[in-house]
Amino acid sequence: MKLTFLRSARPITGLGVSLLGLLMLGVPGLAQPAPLPAPLREALASAGIPPSAVGVYIQEVGAAQPLLEHHADRPMNPASTMKLLTTLAGLELLGPNYTWRTEAWLDGTLTGDVLQGNLVLKGYGDPKLTIEDLWLFLREIRARGLREIHGDLVLDRSFFAVEPNDPAHFDNDPGRPYNVGPDALLLNYKSVRLEFLPQEDSGTVTILPLPDLPQISIVNQLTLSGGSCEFWFERLQANPEPTRLSFTGVFPRGCGPKEKNYSLLSPNEYAFALFQQLWRELGGSLSGRVHDGLVPESARLLATWESAPLAEVIRDINKFSNNVMARQLFLTLSLAADNPPVSTDKAARAMREWLARSRLDFPELQIENGSGLSRNERISPRHLAELLLYAARSPLMPEYAGSLPIPGVDGTLRRRLAGSPAIGHAHLKTGYLEGVRAIAGYVVDTRGRTVVVVSIINHPQAVNALGFQEAVVQWAWGGGASGSCCTR
């Protein structure tokens, strides 16, 4: 088993995706694909995607042979279905009850409720230290007797030994929250959530930010109009700048409240702004500035915050495809291979050793950050299915399957399979990048059998493949071909 860990990503163009598929057709040892069932061929033709760009593997849990395999051994970009690997590794290596700590240290003298010195916050990679959690943590710090800080706010991020993150590297859109880099002291995903509220009386739109940081200004020139809500945000013109968000255009009046998230400030600017706001609301004061540093040996531990357990965290990672949380978890896997600080190399080693112990041999596997937000990550449909079949035998299967979206019910699939009798009969993870569409997970078919389903498309027209994905799920739910065809 070979796991290749990639340090940097280089975008693959639509032509590159097509060339990759053509080249893989000539690789010796890869099985020739069987014809896809007629409903799948028709859905694929409607999307304008050739069968050569598709990898499919469907197998009943416990069965000896698959119901369907098509280009199953081809290394393909899985997009966010790579999170299936990262979250299962996290459950097995760290345990479902694993939690992340965040510590508050006093570097100075506390007299009464006044600290003559610095407050040091040390992070251990909590993927979900939200604004609500931070408020509770600061409230505990206040309850322990600290009110005035006559010094600086020091941020200790030394638990993560990672390269600096360029938020514009992946898609030249640094304001998108999914481009936030790994951070041992990640606060509220370093993001601001904007709520768009249509005002019928005035024909305007109110924009409410949370948190409402004075460092970020919002220019709102939106007006109400008619039109569909399906692509409401595309009717707005958003212009994110380092400390400013400008909006022009129209907002469909029938949409009701809508939300969008942005990440603008640097990690230190954001942490300082959020800390100051919450600390003042709690009656505290801070006279100094913010800077990076380490917890001094002479410092005294004041309070510790513990995250939600891993079993709960992976629900957010998988149901809502949270790339930032997935990257935090992937780095934390390092602890299974070595002592801190954690790093990408250690995380890759922990993943490789776990796969070997689990007798999962994935020689084509390439992993960059464990989230699927990558142009270079690769796994074959067969091996992604093998991972899911392995998980089905694990005692942690309930936690794992429960973290996946349910079609027509929640997460990224809450609006999928509309009107289909398969709604509520599957737990599936989606994946989407430019040129990539993927779906993988478990379907309970009409006979009550649990079936593993993997479908990956790497093609410039992959954006049109939603109908094909739903046809694959519907075919598996309907019992497929009862195992009588479609295998090699």
C-alpha positions in Angstrom: 0.0 0.0 0.0 1.4 3.4 -1.0 0.1 6.7 0.2 1.4 9.8 -1.5 1.1 13.0 0.4 1.1 16.1 -1.7 2.3 19.4 -0.3 1.0 21.7 -3.0 -1.8 21.8 -5.5 -1.7 22.8 -9.1 -5.1 23.4 -10.8 -6.3 20.8 -13.3 -8.1 22.3 -16.2 -11.1 20.8 -17.9 -8.8 19.6 -20.6 -6.5 18.0 -18.0 -9.4 16.1 -16.5 -10.3 14.7 -20.0 -6.7 13.8 -20.8 -6.4 12.0 -17.4 -9.4 9.8 -18.3 -8.0 9.0 -21.8 -4.6 8.1 -20.4 -6.1 5.9 -17.8 -7.9 3.9 -20.5 -4.6 2.6 -21.6 -3.2 1.6 -18.3 -2.4 -2.2 -18.2 -4.2 -4.2 -15.6 -7.3 -2.0 -15.4 -10.5 -4.0 -16.0 -12.5 -3.1 -19.0 -15.8 -1.6 -17.8 -19.1 -3.4 -18.2 -21.9 -1.4 -19.8 -23.9 0.8 -17.4 -27.5 -0.1 -16.9 -29.9 1.7 -19.2 -31.2 4.2 -16.7 -27.7 5.3 -15.8 -26.7 5.5 -19.5 -29.6 7.7 -20.2 -28.9 10.0 -17.3 -25.3 10.3 -18.3 -26.2 11.1 -21.9 -28.6 13.8 -20.7 -25.7 15.4 -18.8 -23.4 15.3 -21.9 -20.8 13.2 -20.1 -19.2 10.1 -21.7 -19.1 6.8 -19.8 -15.3 7.0 -19.9 -15.3 9.9 -17.4 -17.3 7.9 -14.8 -16.3 5.5 -12.1 -19.0 3.5 -10.3 -18.8 0.7 -7.7 -21.9 -0.7 -5.9 -21.8 -3.7 -3.6 -24.1 -5.2 -0.9 -22.5 -5.3 2.5 -21.5 -8.9 3.1 -21.7 -10.0 -0.5 -18.8 -11.6 -2.3 -19.3 -9.7 -5.6 -20.4 -6.2 -6.6 -23.7 -5.4 -8.2 -22.1 -2.9 -10.5 -18.6 -1.8 -11.3 -17.5 0.6 -14.1 -14.0 2.0 -14.3 -13.8 1.0 -10.7 -10.0 0.8 -10.5 -9.2 4.2 -12.0 -7.6 6.8 -9.7 -10.0 9.7 -9.6 -10.4 13.0 -7.9 -13.0 12.3 -5.2 -13.6 15.9 -4.1 -15.2 16.0 -0.6 -15.9 12.3 -0.5 -12.3 12.1 0.7 -13.7 13.2 4.0 -15.0 9.6 4.4 -11.4 8.5 4.8 -10.4 11.3 7.1 -13.4 10.9 9.5 -13.2 7.2 9.7 -9.5 7.4 10.5 -10.2 9.9 13.1 -12.8 7.7 14.8 -10.5 4.7 14.8 -7.3 6.4 15.7 -8.5 9.1 18.2 -11.8 7.5 19.4 -15.3 8.9 19.3 -14.9 10.6 22.6 -11.7 12.5 21.7 -11.9 16.2 22.5 -9.7 19.2 21.7 -8.5 21.6 24.5 -8.1 25.4 24.5 -6.3 26.9 27.5 -6.1 30.3 29.1 -2.8 31.1 30.9 -1.9 34.0 33.1 1.6 35.5 32.3 1.8 38.0 35.1 0.5 38.8 38.5 -3.2 38.6 39.3 -4.2 41.0 42.1 -7.9 41.0 42.8 -9.4 40.9 39.4 -6.6 42.8 37.7 -3.8 41.1 35.7 -0.6 42.9 35.5 0.7 41.0 32.5 -0.5 39.0 29.5 -3.3 36.6 28.9 -2.1 33.7 26.8 -4.6 31.5 24.8 -3.1 28.2 23.7 -4.9 26.2 21.1 -4.7 22.5 20.3 -6.6 22.5 17.0 -10.2 22.6 18.0 -12.2 22.4 14.7 -15.3 23.9 16.2 -14.5 26.7 18.7 -17.6 28.8 17.6 -18.5 32.3 18.8 -21.0 30.7 21.3 -18.3 28.4 22.7 -15.7 31.2 22.9 -18.3 33.3 24.8 -18.8 30.5 27.3 -15.0 30.0 27.7 -14.5 33.7 28.3 -17.4 33.7 30.7 -15.6 31.0 32.7 -12.4 33.0 32.7 -14.3 36.0 34.1 -15.9 33.8 36.7 -12.5 32.7 37.8 -11.7 36.2 38.8 -10.1 38.0 35.8 -11.6 41.3 34.7 -8.8 43.8 33.7 -5.9 42.7 31.5 -3.1 45.3 31.8 -1.0 43.6 29.0 -1.4 41.9 25.7 -3.4 39.0 24.3 -0.9 36.3 23.3 -1.9 33.6 20.9 0.0 30.3 21.2 -0.4 28.3 18.0 2.6 26.1 18.4 0.7 22.9 18.5 0.4 23.0 14.7 3.7 23.0 12.8 2.2 23.9 9.4 3.3 26.0 6.5 1.7 29.5 6.2 -1.7 29.3 4.3 -2.4 31.4 1.2 -6.2 31.6 1.1 -6.1 32.6 -2.6 -4.1 29.6 -3.6 -6.9 27.1 -4.4 -9.3 29.2 -6.5 -8.1 32.9 -6.1 -11.1 33.6 -3.9 -9.5 34.3 -0.5 -12.8 35.5 1.1 -14.4 32.1 0.9 -14.5 30.5 4.4 -13.5 27.1 2.9 -10.1 28.6 2.1 -9.3 29.3 5.7 -6.1 27.5 6.6 -5.4 25.1 9.5 -4.9 26.9 12.8 -4.2 25.5 16.3 -6.2 28.4 17.6 -9.1 28.6 15.1 -11.8 30.9 16.4 -15.3 30.7 14.8 -13.8 29.4 11.6 -12.3 32.9 11.2 -15.5 33.9 9.5 -18.4 36.4 9.6 -21.9 35.2 8.8 -24.1 37.7 6.9 -27.9 37.4 7.1 -29.8 39.1 4.3 -33.3 40.2 5.4 -35.7 41.6 2.7 -37.7 44.6 3.9 -40.9 44.7 1.8 -42.1 48.1 3.2 -39.0 50.0 2.0 -37.9 47.8 -0.9 -34.5 47.3 0.6 -32.4 44.5 2.1 -30.9 44.6 5.6 -27.6 42.9 6.1 -26.9 41.7 9.6 -23.3 40.5 10.4 -22.4 38.0 13.1 -20.1 38.8 14.7 -20.5 42.5 14.0 -16.8 43.5 14.1 -16.0 47.2 13.8 -12.9 46.3 11.7 -15.2 45.2 8.8 -17.4 47.7 7.1 -20.4 46.7 4.9 -21.6 48.7 2.0 -25.1 47.7 1.1 -26.7 49.0 -2.1 -29.1 46.0 -2.6 -32.7 46.5 -3.8 -35.6 44.1 -3.8 -37.0 42.6 -7.1 -38.9 39.6 -8.4 -37.3 36.4 -9.6 -36.4 32.9 -8.5 -34.5 32.2 -5.3 -32.8 29.2 -6.7 -29.6 31.1 -7.6 -30.3 34.2 -5.4 -26.7 34.9 -4.7 -25.7 35.0 -8.4 -28.0 38.0 -8.7 -25.9 40.0 -6.2 -22.6 41.6 -7.0 -20.3 41.0 -4.0 -16.9 42.7 -3.8 -15.0 41.4 -0.8 -11.9 43.5 0.2 -9.5 42.9 3.2 -11.7 44.9 5.6 -14.8 45.7 3.6 -17.7 44.0 1.9 -19.7 45.8 -0.8 -23.0 44.5 -2.3 -24.9 45.8 -5.3 -27.6 44.3 -7.4 -31.0 42.8 -6.7 -32.3 40.4 -4.0 -35.4 38.3 -4.9 -38.2 39.5 -2.6 -39.8 36.1 -2.1 -36.6 34.4 -0.8 -37.0 35.3 2.9 -33.8 35.4 5.0 -30.6 34.1 3.4 -27.1 33.6 4.8 -23.6 33.8 3.4 -20.2 33.6 5.1 -17.0 35.5 4.5 -13.4 35.4 5.8 -11.6 38.7 5.5 -9.2 39.5 8.4 -5.9 37.8 9.2 -6.0 35.2 11.9 -4.6 37.6 14.5 -6.8 40.5 13.5 -9.9 38.3 13.7 -9.0 36.7 17.0 -8.2 40.1 18.6 -11.4 41.7 17.2 -13.6 38.8 18.4 -11.9 38.6 21.8 -12.2 42.3 22.4 -15.9 42.4 21.5 -16.9 39.4 23.7 -14.6 40.3 26.6 -16.1 43.8 26.8 -19.6 42.4 26.6 -18.7 40.3 29.7 -17.5 43.4 31.5 -13.8 42.9 31.0 -11.1 45.2 29.6 -7.8 44.8 27.7 -5.2 47.5 27.4 -2.7 45.8 25.2 -2.4 44.4 21.7 -2.3 41.0 20.1 0.7 38.9 19.0 1.8 35.3 18.6 3.9 33.7 21.3 4.4 30.7 23.6 3.1 29.9 27.0 6.0 30.9 29.4 7.2 28.3 31.9 6.3 30.7 34.7 2.7 31.1 33.5 -0.2 29.8 35.5 -3.2 27.9 34.0 -6.4 29.7 34.6 -9.1 27.8 32.6 -9.5 25.0 30.0 -12.2 24.6 27.4 -13.0 21.2 25.9 -14.5 20.8 22.5 -17.5 18.7 21.6 -16.5 15.0 21.2 -15.1 13.7 17.9 -18.3 11.7 17.2 -20.2 15.0 17.2 -17.6 16.9 15.3 -17.6 14.5 12.3 -21.3 15.1 11.9 -20.5 18.7 11.0 -17.6 17.7 8.8 -19.6 15.2 6.8 -23.2 16.5 6.8 -22.2 20.0 5.9 -18.9 19.2 4.1 -16.8 21.5 6.3 -13.4 21.7 4.7 -11.8 23.7 7.5 -12.9 21.3 10.2 -11.7 18.3 8.1 -8.2 19.8 7.7 -8.1 20.3 11.5 -9.0 16.7 12.1 -6.6 15.4 9.5 -3.7 17.2 11.2 -4.8 15.9 14.6 -4.3 12.3 13.3 -0.6 13.1 13.8 -1.0 12.2 17.5 -1.4 8.6 16.5 2.0 8.6 14.9 4.2 10.9 16.9 4.3 13.5 19.7 3.3 17.1 19.0 3.6 19.5 17.3 1.4 18.0 14.7 2.2 18.3 11.0 1.1 17.2 7.6 3.9 14.6 7.3 3.0 13.1 10.7 -0.7 13.0 9.7 0.1 11.2 6.4 2.2 8.7 8.3 -0.6 8.0 10.8 -3.0 7.5 7.9 -0.6 5.2 6.1 0.0 3.1 9.2 -3.7 2.8 10.0 -4.6 1.7 6.5 -1.9 -1.0 6.7 -3.1 -2.3 10.0 -6.6 -2.3 8.7 -5.5 -4.4 5.6 -6.6 -1.7 3.3 -4.2 -1.5 0.4 -4.8 1.6 -1.7 -1.6 2.0 -3.8 -3.1 4.8 -5.9 -4.1 7.0 -2.9 -2.9 10.6 -3.0 -3.9 12.9 -0.2 -3.1 16.5 0.3 -5.1 17.8 3.2 -7.8 15.2 3.9 -10.7 17.5 3.1 -11.0 16.9 -0.6 -10.5 20.6 -1.4 -7.7 19.7 -3.7 -7.0 19.3 -7.4 -4.5 16.5 -6.7 -6.1 14.1 -4.3 -6.9 10.7 -5.8 -8.6 7.4 -4.9 -10.3 4.7 -7.0 -14.0 4.1 -6.7 -13.3 0.4 -5.7 -11.0 1.4 -2.9 -13.4 4.1 -1.6 -16.1 1.4 -1.6 -13.7 -1.0 0.2 -13.3 1.7 2.9 -17.1 1.9 3.3 -17.4 -1.9 3.4 -14.6 -2.0 6.1 -16.5 0.7 8.1 -19.7 -1.4 7.9 -17.9 -4.1 9.9 -16.6 -1.6 12.5 -18.1 -1.2 16.0 -18.0 2.5 15.2 -20.3 2.1 12.3 -23.3 3.8 14.0 -21.3 7.0 14.7 -19.8 6.9 11.2 -22.9 6.4 9.2 -24.8 8.8 11.4 -22.4 11.6 10.4 -23.5 11.3 6.7 -26.2 13.4 5.1 -29.6 11.8 4.5 -31.2 12.5 1.1 -34.2 14.7 1.4 -33.7 15.2 5.1 -30.5 17.1 6.1 -27.0 18.4 5.3 -25.8 18.8 1.8 -28.5 16.4 0.6 -31.6 17.9 2.2 -33.0 19.0 -1.2 -31.9 16.0 -3.2 -34.0 13.1 -4.5 -37.2 15.2 -4.4 -40.2 13.0 -4.8 -38.2 9.8 -4.8 -39.2 6.8 -2.6 -35.5 6.5 -1.8 -35.6 9.6 0.4 -34.7 8.7 4.0 -33.2 5.3 2.9 -29.5 6.4 2.6 -26.5 8.0 4.3 -24.4 9.6 1.6 -21.4 12.0 1.3 -21.3 14.4 -1.7 -18.3 15.9 -3.4 -18.1 18.8 -5.7 -15.3 20.7 -7.4 -15.0 22.3 -10.8 -14.8 19.2 -13.1 -15.7 16.8 -10.3 -18.9 15.3 -9.0 -18.9 12.4 -6.5 -21.3 10.7 -4.1 -20.5 7.8 -1.8 -22.1 6.0 1.2 -24.8 3.6 2.1 -28.2 2.9 0.7 -30.8 0.6 2.3 -32.6 -1.0 -0.7 -36.2 -2.3 -1.1 -35.2 -5.6 0.4 -33.7 -4.1 3.5 -30.1 -4.8 2.4 -27.4 -2.3 3.1 -25.6 -1.4 -0.2 -22.4 0.6 -0.6 -22.6 3.1 -3.4 -19.7 5.0 -5.0 -20.0 7.2 -8.0 -17.2 9.6 -9.2 -17.2 11.8 -12.3 -14.1 13.7 -13.5 -15.2 15.7 -16.5 -15.6 19.4 -17.5 -19.4 18.9 -17.6 -19.5 17.2 -14.2 -21.7 20.1 -12.9 -24.6 18.6 -14.9 -24.3 15.2 -13.3 -26.8 15.6 -10.4 -29.4 13.6 -12.3 -26.9 10.8 -12.9 -26.0 10.7 -9.2 -29.6 10.4 -8.2 -30.1 7.7 -10.9 -27.3 5.7 -9.3 -28.8 6.0 -5.8 -32.2 5.1 -7.2 -30.8 2.1 -9.0 -29.1 0.8 -5.9 -32.2 1.4 -3.7 -34.4 -0.5 -6.2 -32.2 -3.6 -5.8 -30.1 -3.0 -8.9 -29.9 -5.9 -11.2 -30.1 -8.5 -8.3 -26.4 -9.2 -8.8 -27.1 -10.9 -12.2 -25.3 -8.4 -14.4 -23.1 -5.5 -14.6 -20.0 -7.0 -13.1 -16.9 -8.0 -14.9 
